[in-house]
């Protein structure tokens, strides 16, 4: 596989999470270059959300490290947090606040006085109009709250955006709008880590796909590699399953 000429934005080295022999993540290595969208797939319990939380600095690994733009992600390196944005899960949003109040609260917490300049175009592009934003979040559908959570993660134009199932369940028009916004950010040098169960979407949208199995990276594919497999008649779900089985049979070595 040819080396990506873009500089590394995310570098995960030997990440381990768990106690004793019970490991959620087991020596995970991965990287994302500037401009890339990388999808992370795997079965329930594979460690996807744990990895995303470690990348975002919300969970401390037992061993290993996470680096964003050369700054280590931990409490002593605030520069790494400035470069990162994580979409807010829809069930964590304060339902008593209006959309406008929620955006204002999150922006102020991040020290962003000019948030309206970047938030307004995002909100409009995702179909969150001015009238809707005056309503309490308790009146929003799940999809509307998902879109708002995405906007909150994108406030301040972070260099690395972490999305944990953020796009799942969006209607076709909203998904297309979200994809366009993410692609535009990546064209400016940002990158996206997309945790998802939606294989078909990942194979179409992401530049690379990583399969996490039993806490280890069991396979990696570029979008063109997956497209070639599909043209040859391969079932992509079976391809992923075979990669996971091979990793399991080898005892996770490699």
VOBA-1610 file (N, C-alpha, C; in pm, whole numbers, padded with zeros to 5 digits, always signed):
BEGIN
Unk+00085-00120+00000Unk+00000+00000+00000Unk+00088+00125+00000Unk+00059+00220-00086Unk+00140+00340-00095Unk+00124+00425+00031Unk+00233+00490+00069Unk+00229+00576+00184Unk+00147+00701+00154Unk+00066+00745+00249Unk-00012+00866+00231Unk+00080+00987+00243Unk+00084+01076+00143Unk+00177+01188+00147Unk+00137+01296+00246Unk+00015+01293+00295Unk-00032+01395+00390Unk+00028+01369+00529Unk+00051+01476+00605Unk+00106+01458+00741Unk+00007+01388+00833Unk+00060+01313+00929Unk-00025+01245+01025Unk-00093+01347+01115Unk-00223+01330+01132Unk-00297+01414+01225Unk-00323+01339+01355Unk-00356+01210+01343Unk-00377+01124+01460Unk-00279+01007+01455Unk-00215+00979+01568Unk-00122+00867+01578Unk-00148+00794+01709Unk-00201+00672+01699Unk-00231+00589+01816Unk-00126+00479+01824Unk-00061+00466+01940Unk+00050+00372+01953Unk+00030+00278+02072Unk+00018+00149+02042Unk+00016+00046+02146Unk-00089+00064+02253Unk-00209+00104+02214Unk-00312+00140+02312Unk-00371+00015+02378Unk-00368+00013+02510Unk-00425-00098+02588Unk-00521-00042+02692Unk-00639-00103+02701Unk-00740-00066+02801Unk-00794-00194+02860Unk-00805-00199+02992Unk-00858-00318+03059Unk-00772-00356+03177Unk-00816-00460+03246Unk-00743-00507+03364Unk-00702-00651+03347Unk-00577-00679+03382Unk-00529-00817+03374Unk-00544-00873+03234Unk-00600-00994+03228Unk-00618-01059+03098Unk-00741-01007+03025Unk-00827-00932+03094Unk-00948-00879+03033Unk-00917-00746+02967Unk-00890-00750+02837Unk-00852-00630+02766Unk-00960-00589+02666Unk-01004-00464+02678Unk-01098-00409+02581Unk-01023-00368+02455Unk-00906-00308+02474Unk-00815-00276+02363Unk-00681-00341+02394Unk-00622-00403+02293Unk-00501-00480+02313Unk-00394-00438+02211Unk-00309-00342+02251Unk-00197-00296+02169Unk-00243-00246+02033Unk-00339-00155+02033Unk-00393-00101+01909Unk-00301+00008+01853Unk-00264-00007+01727Unk-00192+00096+01652Unk-00282+00142+01537Unk-00292+00272+01516Unk-00365+00324+01402Unk-00323+00468+01379Unk-00345+00518+01260Unk-00314+00657+01231Unk-00413+00710+01128Unk-00428+00842+01128Unk-00513+00910+01030Unk-00436+01031+00980Unk-00430+01045+00850Unk-00360+01158+00789Unk-00455+01275+00770Unk-00398+01392+00759Unk-00476+01512+00729Unk-00555+01490+00600Unk-00683+01527+00604Unk-00769+01514+00488Unk-00843+01382+00477Unk-00815+01287+00567Unk-00875+01154+00559Unk-01004+01141+00639Unk-01092+01054+00588Unk-01205+01004+00666Unk-01181+00855+00684Unk-01168+00812+00809Unk-01141+00672+00841Unk-01258+00617+00921Unk-01317+00508+00872Unk-01429+00443+00940Unk-01378+00328+01024Unk-01430+00317+01144Unk-01394+00209+01236Unk-01516+00121+01257Unk-01506-00005+01212Unk-01616-00099+01224Unk-01578-00213+01316Unk-01680-00287+01361Unk-01659-00403+01445Unk-01787-00441+01514Unk-01792-00564+01563Unk-01910-00612+01634Unk-01925-00541+01767Unk-02044-00553+01826Unk-02064-00499+01960Unk-01960-00558+02055Unk-01898-00472+02135Unk-01798-00519+02230Unk-01658-00528+02174Unk-01640-00488+02047Unk-01506-00497+01986Unk-01410-00392+02041Unk-01464-00285+02100Unk-01379-00181+02157Unk-01382-00050+02081Unk-01478-00034+01989Unk-01482+00085+01904Unk-01503+00213+01985Unk-01605+00214+02070Unk-01633+00333+02148Unk-01522+00361+02248Unk-01463+00257+02304Unk-01351+00275+02396Unk-01235+00343+02324Unk-01205+00299+02202Unk-01098+00361+02125Unk-01131+00507+02095Unk-01255+00534+02056Unk-01295+00672+02027Unk-01281+00760+02151Unk-01319+00708+02267Unk-01309+00785+02391Unk-01164+00810+02430Unk-01077+00714+02403Unk-00934+00735+02430Unk-00878+00843+02338Unk-00916+00839+02211Unk-00870+00940+02116Unk-00916+01079+02160Unk-01038+01087+02212Unk-01095+01215+02254Unk-01045+01260+02391Unk-00966+01176+02458Unk-00915+01213+02590Unk-01014+01195+02701Unk-01124+01122+02675Unk-01227+01099+02777Unk-01199+00974+02859Unk-01101+00895+02818Unk-01066+00772+02890Unk-00914+00757+02883Unk-00854+00722+02996Unk-00710+00704+03001Unk-00675+00557+02978Unk-00586+00528+02881Unk-00547+00389+02858Unk-00455+00337+02967Unk-00450+00205+02980Unk-00356+00144+03074Unk-00214+00154+03022Unk-00200+00147+02891Unk-00069+00159+02827Unk-00089+00217+02688Unk+00020+00267+02631Unk+00013+00325+02498Unk-00015+00474+02503Unk-00028+00534+02386Unk-00045+00679+02379Unk-00125+00718+02256Unk-00183+00838+02264Unk-00257+00899+02153Unk-00197+01037+02128Unk-00166+01064+02002Unk-00105+01191+01964Unk-00189+01257+01855Unk-00216+01387+01872Unk-00287+01464+01772Unk-00199+01582+01732Unk-00161+01586+01607Unk-00072+01689+01555Unk+00055+01702+01640Unk+00108+01589+01682Unk+00234+01588+01756Unk+00221+01617+01903Unk+00099+01644+01952Unk+00077+01670+02095Unk+00009+01549+02157Unk+00062+01503+02269Unk+00004+01387+02334Unk-00129+01422+02398Unk-00225+01333+02384Unk-00358+01355+02441Unk-00356+01311+02587Unk-00340+01407+02674Unk-00354+01386+02819Unk-00372+01522+02884Unk-00386+01521+03015Unk-00422+01644+03086Unk-00311+01748+03083Unk-00188+01708+03048Unk-00075+01802+03049Unk-00050+01866+02913Unk-00127+01828+02812Unk-00108+01882+02678Unk-00240+01936+02624Unk-00280+02056+02669Unk-00409+02112+02624Unk-00413+02138+02474Unk-00298+02149+02407Unk-00299+02175+02264Unk-00370+02065+02186Unk-00357+01941+02233Unk-00422+01831+02164Unk-00573+01842+02172Unk-00624+01892+02284Unk-00769+01907+02298Unk-00823+02020+02210Unk-00742+02123+02191Unk-00784+02233+02105Unk-00802+02186+01961Unk-00728+02082+01921Unk-00733+02033+01784Unk-00844+01932+01761Unk-00915+01894+01866Unk-01009+01783+01857Unk-01153+01828+01883Unk-01246+01769+01807Unk-01387+01789+01832Unk-01457+01654+01833Unk-01551+01636+01922Unk-01626+01510+01928Unk-01775+01541+01927Unk-01846+01485+01831Unk-01991+01506+01826Unk-02055+01459+01955Unk-02154+01534+02002Unk-02219+01503+02129Unk-02333+01404+02105Unk-02334+01296+02181Unk-02440+01197+02169Unk-02576+01263+02196Unk-02675+01226+02117Unk-02805+01295+02126Unk-02870+01279+02263Unk-02845+01168+02333Unk-02909+01147+02463Unk-02842+01228+02575Unk-02727+01292+02544Unk-02658+01372+02645Unk-02694+01519+02638Unk-02768+01559+02535Unk-02803+01700+02520Unk-02907+01741+02625Unk-02896+01863+02679Unk-02991+01912+02781Unk-03125+01948+02717Unk-03225+01864+02736Unk-03352+01877+02665Unk-03430+02002+02702Unk-03400+02062+02816Unk-03475+02180+02857Unk-03427+02307+02787Unk-03309+02301+02725Unk-03255+02417+02655Unk-03305+02420+02510Unk-03309+02540+02454Unk-03339+02551+02311Unk-03212+02518+02232Unk-03228+02501+02102Unk-03111+02477+02019Unk-03012+02591+02027Unk-03061+02713+02020Unk-02973+02830+02030Unk-02900+02834+02163Unk-02971+02808+02272Unk-02909+02811+02404Unk-02802+02702+02417Unk-02829+02587+02357Unk-02733+02477+02364Unk-02605+02512+02289Unk-02619+02567+02169Unk-02501+02607+02092Unk-02423+02714+02167Unk-02494+02811+02222Unk-02430+02919+02298Unk-02354+02862+02418Unk-02416+02770+02491Unk-02354+02712+02610Unk-02225+02638+02575Unk-02231+02554+02471Unk-02113+02476+02434Unk-02003+02566+02380Unk-02041+02667+02304Unk-01940+02758+02249Unk-01871+02837+02359Unk-01948+02886+02456Unk-01889+02961+02567Unk-01796+02871+02649Unk-01836+02744+02668Unk-01752+02651+02744Unk-01618+02628+02676Unk-01615+02643+02542Unk-01492+02626+02465Unk-01420+02759+02440Unk-01472+02866+02498Unk-01407+02995+02481Unk-01420+03053+02342Unk-01529+03024+02273Unk-01547+03069+02135Unk-01647+03184+02130Unk-01593+03304+02127Unk-01679+03422+02126Unk-01747+03443+01991Unk-01683+03398+01882Unk-01738+03422+01749Unk-01801+03297+01690Unk-01857+03211+01775Unk-01910+03082+01730Unk-02020+03098+01625Unk-02096+03206+01632Unk-02209+03222+01540Unk-02163+03225+01395Unk-02042+03273+01370Unk-01992+03283+01234Unk-01975+03145+01170Unk-01936+03046+01251Unk-01917+02911+01197Unk-02040+02823+01220Unk-02111+02845+01328Unk-02225+02759+01361Unk-02343+02783+01269Unk-02372+02909+01236Unk-02491+02941+01157Unk-02494+02870+01022Unk-02385+02873+00943Unk-02389+02801+00814Unk-02405+02651+00831Unk-02343+02595+00936Unk-02356+02451+00962Unk-02499+02414+00997Unk-02558+02493+01085Unk-02695+02467+01128Unk-02791+02473+01010Unk-02774+02575+00927Unk-02862+02591+00812Unk-02843+02477+00712Unk-02717+02439+00687Unk-02689+02332+00591Unk-02751+02200+00634Unk-02761+02178+00765Unk-02816+02053+00817Unk-02966+02061+00844Unk-03028+02170+00803Unk-03173+02180+00816Unk-03223+02224+00952Unk-03134+02281+01033Unk-03174+02332+01165Unk-03195+02483+01151Unk-03317+02521+01113Unk-03342+02661+01080Unk-03367+02745+01205Unk-03379+02876+01184Unk-03389+02971+01295Unk-03510+02944+01382Unk-03624+02910+01322Unk-03745+02884+01400Unk-03727+02761+01488Unk-03670+02655+01433Unk-03649+02533+01511Unk-03554+02557+01627Unk-03452+02640+01606Unk-03351+02662+01709Unk-03404+02737+01830Unk-03522+02797+01819Unk-03583+02862+01936Unk-03660+02763+02021Unk-03679+02641+01972Unk-03758+02541+02043Unk-03669+02459+02137Unk-03726+02409+02249Unk-03648+02324+02339Unk-03611+02192+02272Unk-03494+02140+02308Unk-03446+02017+02245Unk-03537+01899+02272Unk-03617+01907+02377Unk-03712+01800+02407Unk-03816+01784+02297Unk-03833+01888+02214Unk-03928+01882+02103Unk-03864+01828+01975Unk-03733+01809+01977Unk-03663+01764+01857Unk-03677+01613+01840Unk-03673+01568+01718Unk-03662+01424+01693Unk-03518+01381+01723Unk-03497+01249+01731Unk-03362+01197+01754Unk-03268+01244+01644Unk-03316+01240+01519Unk-03233+01282+01408Unk-03192+01428+01417Unk-03284+01514+01460Unk-03253+01655+01476Unk-03147+01675+01583Unk-03160+01601+01695Unk-03060+01612+01801Unk-02925+01557+01756Unk-02926+01453+01672Unk-02801+01401+01618Unk-02731+01508+01536Unk-02807+01579+01454Unk-02747+01684+01371Unk-02692+01797+01457Unk-02765+01833+01562Unk-02716+01937+01651Unk-02588+01891+01721Unk-02585+01764+01762Unk-02464+01710+01825Unk-02345+01716+01733Unk-02367+01695+01604Unk-02260+01705+01506Unk-02209+01849+01497Unk-02302+01944+01492Unk-02262+02085+01487Unk-02180+02121+01611Unk-02220+02075+01727Unk-02146+02106+01850Unk-02003+02052+01843Unk-01988+01934+01784Unk-01854+01878+01770Unk-01768+01955+01672Unk-01832+02022+01575Unk-01759+02094+01471Unk-01732+02239+01506Unk-01785+02287+01621Unk-01761+02425+01662Unk-01611+02450+01676Unk-01567+02563+01625Unk-01427+02598+01636Unk-01340+02535+01530Unk-01400+02466+01433Unk-01325+02404+01323Unk-01211+02316+01372Unk-01241+02210+01451Unk-01135+02123+01501Unk-01065+02051+01386Unk-00939+02019+01406Unk-00862+01950+01303Unk-00900+01802+01295Unk-00935+01742+01408Unk-00977+01602+01410Unk-01116+01595+01470Unk-01208+01532+01398Unk-01346+01519+01444Unk-01377+01372+01467Unk-01424+01340+01586Unk-01458+01202+01623Unk-01610+01189+01627Unk-01661+01093+01548Unk-01805+01070+01539Unk-01834+00926+01576Unk-01906+00907+01685Unk-01941+00772+01731Unk-02088+00745+01701Unk-02114+00682+01585Unk-02249+00652+01538Unk-02333+00779+01519Unk-02267+00891+01498Unk-02338+01018+01484Unk-02427+01023+01361Unk-02385+00958+01252Unk-02459+00965+01126Unk-02562+00853+01112Unk-02563+00759+01204Unk-02655+00646+01194Unk-02799+00692+01208Unk-02885+00648+01117Unk-03027+00677+01127Unk-03070+00808+01066Unk-02975+00888+01014Unk-03016+01013+00948Unk-03088+00982+00818Unk-03185+01065+00783Unk-03253+01048+00654Unk-03155+01081+00542Unk-03189+01043+00420Unk-03097+01053+00307Unk-03049+01195+00283Unk-03141+01292+00289Unk-03104+01431+00264Unk-03010+01483+00373Unk-03040+01449+00499Unk-02956+01495+00609Unk-02819+01429+00604Unk-02816+01300+00567Unk-02688+01230+00556Unk-02603+01292+00448Unk-02662+01325+00334Unk-02588+01387+00225Unk-02533+01523+00267Unk-02614+01599+00341Unk-02569+01731+00387Unk-02454+01717+00486Unk-02466+01620+00578Unk-02359+01598+00676Unk-02231+01555+00606Unk-02243+01465+00509Unk-02126+01419+00435Unk-02057+01537+00365Unk-02137+01624+00305Unk-02080+01739+00233Unk-02003+01829+00329Unk-02057+01851+00448Unk-01988+01935+00545Unk-01857+01871+00591Unk-01859+01741+00612Unk-01738+01672+00656Unk-01632+01670+00546Unk-01675+01645+00423Unk-01581+01647+00311Unk-01519+01786+00294Unk-01599+01890+00313Unk-01547+02026+00300Unk-01440+02053+00406Unk-01464+02007+00529Unk-01364+02024+00635Unk-01236+01948+00600Unk-01250+01826+00548Unk-01132+01746+00514Unk-01055+01808+00399Unk-01125+01872+00307Unk-01058+01941+00196Unk-00971+02055+00247Unk-01001+02104+00366Unk-00923+02211+00427Unk-00815+02156+00520Unk-00800+02022+00524Unk-00692+01962+00602Unk-00734+01895+00730Unk-00863+01895+00763Unk-00909+01825+00883Unk-00917+01675+00855Unk-00956+01597+00955Unk-00971+01453+00939Unk-01087+01407+01027Unk-01142+01290+00993Unk-01258+01237+01064Unk-01233+01091+01103Unk-01262+01057+01228Unk-01269+00919+01272Unk-01416+00887+01292Unk-01469+00797+01209Unk-01611+00766+01207Unk-01634+00624+01261Unk-01692+00614+01379Unk-01730+00484+01435Unk-01870+00452+01386Unk-01887+00336+01324Unk-02016+00305+01264Unk-02038+00155+01251Unk-02165+00114+01247Unk-02202-00023+01214Unk-02247-00034+01068Unk-02257+00081+01001Unk-02313+00084+00866Unk-02203+00056+00763Unk-02185-00071+00730Unk-02077-00112+00640Unk-02091-00048+00502Unk-02211-00050+00444Unk-02228+00003+00310Unk-02195+00152+00305Unk-02239+00226+00406Unk-02209+00369+00411Unk-02059+00391+00426Unk-01995+00316+00514Unk-01852+00331+00537Unk-01772+00300+00410Unk-01813+00195+00339Unk-01742+00155+00218Unk-01756+00259+00107Unk-01865+00334+00111Unk-01888+00437+00010Unk-01826+00570+00049Unk-01830+00605+00177Unk-01797+00740+00221Unk-01654+00754+00273Unk-01606+00656+00346Unk-01474+00669+00409Unk-01361+00644+00309Unk-01247+00706+00334Unk-01129+00682+00252Unk-01063+00549+00289Unk-01070+00514+00416Unk-01018+00386+00463Unk-01114+00328+00566Unk-01112+00197+00576Unk-01196+00127+00672Unk-01109+00037+00757Unk-01123+00046+00888Unk-01051-00039+00982Unk-01151-00128+01053Unk-01116-00256+01066Unk-01199-00352+01138Unk-01136-00380+01273Unk-01212-00355+01379Unk-01166-00385+01515Unk-01232-00514+01560Unk-01152-00609+01607Unk-01204-00738+01652Unk-01131-00778+01779Unk-01209-00801+01886Unk-01152-00843+02015Unk-01040-00749+02059Unk-01061-00620+02038Unk-00966-00521+02086Unk-00844-00502+02002Unk-00837-00565+01884Unk-00723-00550+01794Unk-00770-00510+01654Unk-00684-00443+01580Unk-00715-00413+01440Unk-00697-00540+01358Unk-00808-00590+01303Unk-00807-00718+01232Unk-00794-00702+01082Unk-00813-00581+01031Unk-00803-00561+00887Unk-00814-00414+00853Unk-00760-00378+00737Unk-00765-00240+00689Unk-00778-00241+00538Unk-00867-00155+00486Unk-00892-00149+00343Unk-00910-00004+00300Unk-00860+00029+00182Unk-00892+00157+00120Unk-01026+00145+00049Unk-01088+00262+00023Unk-01219+00261-00043Unk-01211+00194-00180Unk-01104+00218-00254Unk-01094+00158-00387Unk-01076+00007-00379Unk-01012-00041-00272Unk-00998-00185-00254Unk-01133-00250-00228Unk-01213-00186-00146Unk-01347-00240-00119Unk-01435-00235-00243Unk-01423-00126-00320Unk-01502-00115-00443Unk-01463-00225-00542Unk-01334-00256-00550Unk-01288-00363-00640Unk-01341-00498-00595Unk-01342-00523-00465Unk-01395-00649-00413Unk-01544-00662-00446Unk-01617-00550-00430Unk-01761-00553-00460Unk-01785-00580-00608Unk-01705-00520-00695Unk-01721-00543-00839Unk-01691-00688-00877Unk-01604-00751-00800Unk-01570-00891-00825Unk-01672-00988-00768Unk-01777-00932-00706Unk-01884-01016-00653Unk-01867-01059-00510Unk-01768-01005-00441Unk-01746-01042-00301Unk-01850-00974-00212Unk-01897-01046-00113Unk-01983-00989-00010Unk-01893-00924+00094Unk-01904-00791+00110Unk-01812-00720+00197Unk-01827-00762+00342Unk-01948-00798+00383Unk-01966-00845+00520Unk-01890-00975+00542Unk-01889-01062+00442Unk-01813-01186+00453Unk-01663-01159+00453Unk-01620-01058+00377Unk-01478-01021+00376Unk-01433-00979+00516Unk-01515-00896+00581Unk-01482-00852+00717Unk-01485-00970+00814Unk-01584-01056+00797Unk-01593-01172+00885Unk-01473-01264+00872Unk-01426-01283+00747Unk-01309-01368+00725Unk-01185-01305+00788Unk-01172-01171+00781Unk-01057-01105+00842Unk-01058-01121+00994Unk-01178-01110+01052Unk-01189-01126+01198Unk-01156-01271+01236Unk-01204-01366+01157Unk-01177-01507+01187Unk-01027-01537+01178Unk-00961-01478+01078Unk-00817-01499+01061Unk-00740-01442+01179Unk-00781-01323+01223Unk-00716-01264+01339Unk-00736-01350+01463Unk-00858-01401+01483Unk-00886-01484+01599Unk-00806-01614+01595Unk-00796-01674+01475Unk-00724-01801+01462Unk-00575-01785+01487Unk-00522-01665+01455Unk-00379-01640+01475Unk-00347-01595+01616Unk-00450-01590+01699Unk-00429-01550+01838Unk-00403-01403+01855Unk-00440-01325+01751Unk-00422-01178+01762Unk-00281-01135+01730Unk-00199-01225+01678Unk-00061-01187+01648Unk-00056-01099+01526Unk+00051-01021+01514Unk+00070-00937+01396Unk+00060-00791+01426
//
